[in-house]
Amino acid sequence: MSSATAATYEWLYREFTDDADETWLYATFVQGLSPQEALRRIGVAPGPLDSGFGVAAYAARGGTVLIECGWAGVIYDMAGPLSVGASAAAVLATIKNEDFAYCVDGQLVTTFDLCSYSLREGSDPDRLQADVEDLGLNDGDPLEFPDDPISRALALAERATGVHLSAARYASPALSGPTDHLEPYR
């Protein structure tokens, strides 16, 4: 079991946060899949990102981490298919939404907005409860919004899947492919 904390992924959060403190990050942690298999499952062929829209698949300890270049959230929406025979945890952080989804064997286990865990949904929405509380993502009663929810959600993704992306792996070349042919880019 992973003991990742918000500090473990502060670097990744900062990588996708601008000087105005606005974040634009789509990351999906996929247990046990190679970068090649992860891209294949979402219908992406390795190649250049001619339009700039695409996904990078990073080999990570325990599997692969996908990071999207674009605005559509393709990999967030593909967490279910990516989790067939394994598990996948997706984090979406934009100026409009901050969400988390955890899927196992193609089924949505839990999903929630990072600032409203109490409104979680899924087939087993409480499965990650202990880790959510340990990471301080629970909005509690009375309502309290967590500090640094994106780094905390990335740590939760690691804890849920057992997949760890280090800064060194992120700095290494990734297998990338375009997503122009996928919805909603078409």
Phi, psi and chi 1 to 4 in degrees:
 res  aa     phi    psi   chi1   chi2   chi3   chi4
   1 MET       -  137.8 -178.6  167.1  157.5      -
   2 SER   -79.1  150.3  169.5      -      -      -
   3 SER  -118.2   30.7   59.5      -      -      -
   4 ALA   -55.8  145.6      -      -      -      -
   5 THR  -125.8  175.7   65.4      -      -      -
   6 ALA   -56.9  -37.3      -      -      -      -
   7 ALA   -62.3  -29.0      -      -      -      -
   8 THR   -60.2  -33.9  -54.3      -      -      -
   9 TYR  -118.0   15.2  -73.1  100.3      -      -
  10 GLU   -57.5  -38.3  179.4   70.3   18.0      -
  11 TRP   -62.3  -40.3   64.3  -90.2      -      -
  12 LEU   -70.6  -42.6 -174.5   57.6      -      -
  13 TYR   -57.0  -47.0  161.8   65.1      -      -
  14 ARG   -65.2  -34.1  -72.5  -73.3  161.0 -147.9
  15 GLU   -59.1  -31.4 -178.5   73.1   23.0      -
  16 PHE  -111.6   20.5  -71.4   87.7      -      -
  17 THR  -120.8  129.6  -57.9      -      -      -
  18 ASP   -89.2 -176.7   63.6   19.6      -      -
  19 ASP   -66.1  -20.6  -67.2  -22.5      -      -
  20 ALA   -87.7    7.5      -      -      -      -
  21 ASP    64.9   31.1 -150.5   29.9      -      -
  22 GLU  -102.2  132.5  -66.7  178.1   -6.0      -
  23 THR  -109.2  142.9  -56.2      -      -      -
  24 TRP  -138.8   93.3 -159.5  -89.7      -      -
  25 LEU  -141.1  130.1  172.1   64.4      -      -
  26 TYR  -122.8  115.7  -65.2   99.6      -      -
  27 ALA  -133.3  136.6      -      -      -      -
  28 THR  -131.0  124.3  -58.9      -      -      -
  29 PHE   -95.6  123.5  -68.0   56.7      -      -
  30 VAL  -122.8  118.4 -172.3      -      -      -
  31 GLN   -71.6  131.6  175.6 -166.7   53.6      -
  32 GLY    72.5    2.2      -      -      -      -
  33 LEU  -102.5  145.6  -65.1 -173.5      -      -
  34 SER   -77.8  161.0   68.1      -      -      -
  35 PRO   -55.8  -40.2  -30.1   38.3      -      -
  36 GLN   -61.6  -46.1  -64.4   83.2   -6.5      -
  37 GLU   -68.2  -38.5  177.1   61.3   13.7      -
  38 ALA   -61.9  -45.3      -      -      -      -
  39 LEU   -64.4  -41.5  -70.5 -178.6      -      -
  40 ARG   -58.9  -43.1 -174.2 -164.9   68.4   72.0
  41 ARG   -63.5  -27.2  -75.3 -167.3 -176.0 -170.3
  42 ILE  -100.3    6.5   62.0  171.4      -      -
  43 GLY    77.4   32.1      -      -      -      -
  44 VAL  -114.6  125.1  172.2      -      -      -
  45 ALA   -93.2  135.8      -      -      -      -
  46 PRO   -57.2  139.0  -24.8   35.0      -      -
  47 GLY   167.9  179.4      -      -      -      -
  48 PRO   -68.9  151.7   22.6  -28.9      -      -
  49 LEU   -96.1   75.3  -53.0 -176.8      -      -
  50 ASP   -56.6  -42.2  -64.0  -31.2      -      -
  51 SER   -88.4  -10.7   70.4      -      -      -
  52 GLY    93.8  -13.0      -      -      -      -
  53 PHE   -92.5  127.3  -62.2  116.7      -      -
  54 GLY  -179.5 -168.7      -      -      -      -
  55 VAL  -137.1  140.6   61.4      -      -      -
  56 ALA  -108.8  131.4      -      -      -      -
  57 ALA  -110.2  115.4      -      -      -      -
  58 TYR  -102.0  127.0  -65.1   88.4      -      -
  59 ALA   -65.8  128.5      -      -      -      -
  60 ALA  -133.1  162.6      -      -      -      -
  61 ARG   -64.0  120.3 -173.0 -179.8   72.4 -136.1
  62 GLY    93.3   -3.9      -      -      -      -
  63 GLY   160.4 -134.2      -      -      -      -
  64 THR  -136.8  147.3  -65.0      -      -      -
  65 VAL  -118.7  124.9  174.6      -      -      -
  66 LEU   -99.0  135.7  -58.8  171.1      -      -
  67 ILE  -130.4  126.9  -62.9  179.9      -      -
  68 GLU   -89.4  140.2 -172.0  168.0  -21.4      -
  69 CYS  -105.6  101.4  -54.4      -      -      -
  70 GLY   151.9 -169.1      -      -      -      -
  71 TRP  -120.9    0.4   49.8  -96.2      -      -
  72 ALA   -90.6  -20.7      -      -      -      -
  73 GLY    74.1   30.3      -      -      -      -
  74 VAL   -55.3  -47.3  169.4      -      -      -
  75 ILE   -73.5  -27.4   61.3  170.6      -      -
  76 TYR   -64.2  -44.7 -175.3   84.3      -      -
  77 ASP   -71.0  -16.0  -65.3  -24.8      -      -
  78 MET   -97.5    9.6  -65.7  -73.4 -164.8      -
  79 ALA   -58.4  -38.7      -      -      -      -
  80 GLY   -59.8  -58.0      -      -      -      -
  81 PRO   -60.6  -33.1  -23.0   30.8      -      -
  82 LEU   -67.0  -26.6  -76.4  163.6      -      -
  83 SER   -87.1   -3.0   73.2      -      -      -
  84 VAL   -57.4  122.2  172.9      -      -      -
  85 GLY    78.4    5.3      -      -      -      -
  86 ALA  -158.3 -145.1      -      -      -      -
  87 SER  -141.8  156.2   65.6      -      -      -
  88 ALA  -145.2  141.0      -      -      -      -
  89 ALA  -127.5  129.5      -      -      -      -
  90 ALA  -118.0  140.6      -      -      -      -
  91 VAL  -123.1  128.3  176.1      -      -      -
  92 LEU  -118.2  125.9  173.1  156.2      -      -
  93 ALA  -140.1  108.5      -      -      -      -
  94 THR  -131.4 -180.0   69.0      -      -      -
  95 ILE   -69.0  -15.5   57.0  174.0      -      -
  96 LYS  -105.2  -29.1  -67.5 -174.7  177.6 -175.2
  97 ASN  -140.6  149.4  -63.4  -53.2      -      -
  98 GLU  -139.3  104.1  -65.9  177.6  -18.1      -
  99 ASP  -130.8  161.2  -63.4  -44.7      -      -
 100 PHE  -134.2  140.7  178.2   88.7      -      -
 101 ALA  -139.2  140.2      -      -      -      -
 102 TYR  -129.1  124.7  176.1   59.1      -      -
 103 CYS  -124.3  145.3  -60.7      -      -      -
 104 VAL  -132.0  128.8  174.7      -      -      -
 105 ASP    48.5   45.2 -157.1   18.2      -      -
 106 GLY    82.8   -1.0      -      -      -      -
 107 GLN  -113.4  138.3  -59.4  -61.6  -47.8      -
 108 LEU   -73.4  117.2  178.1   64.3      -      -
 109 VAL   -87.6  -49.8  173.6      -      -      -
 110 THR  -153.3  148.1 -172.0      -      -      -
 111 THR  -148.1  145.9 -173.7      -      -      -
 112 PHE  -163.2  155.9   55.8   90.3      -      -
 113 ASP   -75.4  139.6  179.8  -68.0      -      -
 114 LEU   -63.4  -17.2  -61.3 -173.8      -      -
 115 CYS  -108.1    8.5  -67.8      -      -      -
 116 SER  -147.9   61.2   57.2      -      -      -
 117 TYR   -57.4  -31.4  177.4   72.6      -      -
 118 SER   -62.9  -16.6   59.6      -      -      -
 119 LEU  -100.8   24.4  -58.8  175.9      -      -
 120 ARG   -63.2  156.1   63.7 -160.2  172.1  -83.3
 121 GLU  -138.2  171.7  -62.0  175.8  -23.6      -
 122 GLY   131.5  178.1      -      -      -      -
 123 SER   -71.0  -26.1   64.1      -      -      -
 124 ASP  -146.3   67.4 -173.8    4.0      -      -
 125 PRO   -61.5  -19.3   21.0  -29.4      -      -
 126 ASP   -94.9    3.0  -63.9  -31.4      -      -
 127 ARG   -56.0  -36.5 -174.5  176.7  -61.0 -177.4
 128 LEU   -99.2   13.6  -57.6  176.9      -      -
 129 GLN   -50.9  -48.2  178.6   87.7   30.5      -
 130 ALA   -61.5  -43.4      -      -      -      -
 131 ASP   -69.1  -38.4  -74.5  -42.4      -      -
 132 VAL   -59.1  -45.8  165.2      -      -      -
 133 GLU   -67.3  -42.3  -71.0 -178.8   10.8      -
 134 ASP   -61.8  -36.1 -174.4   51.8      -      -
 135 LEU   -84.6   -5.6  -72.0  165.3      -      -
 136 GLY    74.2   29.4      -      -      -      -
 137 LEU   -90.4  -10.6  -85.9  169.9      -      -
 138 ASN   -73.7  129.5 -167.9  -17.3      -      -
 139 ASP   -75.4  -10.4   49.6   -1.8      -      -
 140 GLY    61.8 -175.1      -      -      -      -
 141 ASP  -140.3  112.5 -172.3   27.0      -      -
 142 PRO   -71.2  164.1   27.5  -32.9      -      -
 143 LEU   -57.1  121.8 -172.5   62.8      -      -
 144 GLU  -132.6  127.1  -65.0  175.5   23.6      -
 145 PHE   -87.5  133.6  -63.1  111.7      -      -
 146 PRO   -70.8  143.5   23.9  -30.7      -      -
 147 ASP   -74.6  143.6  -68.0  -29.2      -      -
 148 ASP    53.5   52.7 -163.4   11.2      -      -
 149 PRO   -65.9  -27.6   25.9  -34.3      -      -
 150 ILE   -70.4  -47.1  -61.1  164.1      -      -
 151 SER   -61.7  -37.4  -65.0      -      -      -
 152 ARG   -65.7  -40.2  -67.0  169.9 -167.9  -92.8
 153 ALA   -67.5  -37.3      -      -      -      -
 154 LEU   -63.6  -40.4  -67.6  164.8      -      -
 155 ALA   -64.4  -39.1      -      -      -      -
 156 LEU   -63.0  -39.5 -179.0   61.3      -      -
 157 ALA   -59.4  -42.4      -      -      -      -
 158 GLU   -64.2  -47.0  176.1  177.7  -38.3      -
 159 ARG   -60.7  -39.9  -72.5 -176.6 -179.6 -163.6
 160 ALA   -69.7  -36.9      -      -      -      -
 161 THR  -104.0  -20.1   62.8      -      -      -
 162 GLY    78.3   11.7      -      -      -      -
 163 VAL   -98.5  126.9  176.2      -      -      -
 164 HIS  -118.3  124.5  172.4   72.3      -      -
 165 LEU  -105.9  116.4  178.9   65.0      -      -
 166 SER   -89.1  161.5   67.0      -      -      -
 167 ALA   -61.9  -34.6      -      -      -      -
 168 ALA   -66.2  -41.4      -      -      -      -
 169 ARG   -65.8  -38.3  -70.2  -80.9 -178.3  120.7
 170 TYR   -64.4  -35.3  177.6   76.4      -      -
 171 ALA   -74.3  -16.4      -      -      -      -
 172 SER   -78.0  158.4  -61.5      -      -      -
 173 PRO   -59.4  142.3  -22.0   31.8      -      -
 174 ALA  -111.6  159.3      -      -      -      -
 175 LEU   -84.9  121.2 -174.7   62.5      -      -
 176 SER  -123.2  156.8  -61.7      -      -      -
 177 GLY  -157.0  155.1      -      -      -      -
 178 PRO   -76.6  150.9   27.9  -33.2      -      -
 179 THR  -117.5   12.7   53.9      -      -      -
 180 ASP   -54.8  -30.6  -44.7   70.0      -      -
 181 HIS   -83.1   -5.9   62.6  -71.3      -      -
 182 LEU   -97.4  154.7  -59.6  172.8      -      -
 183 GLU   -64.3  143.3  -73.2  -68.4  -24.4      -
 184 PRO   -95.3   15.2   35.9  -35.5      -      -
 185 TYR   -68.5  -28.8  -66.8  115.1      -      -
 186 ARG   -68.2      -  -53.6 -171.6 -109.4  171.7
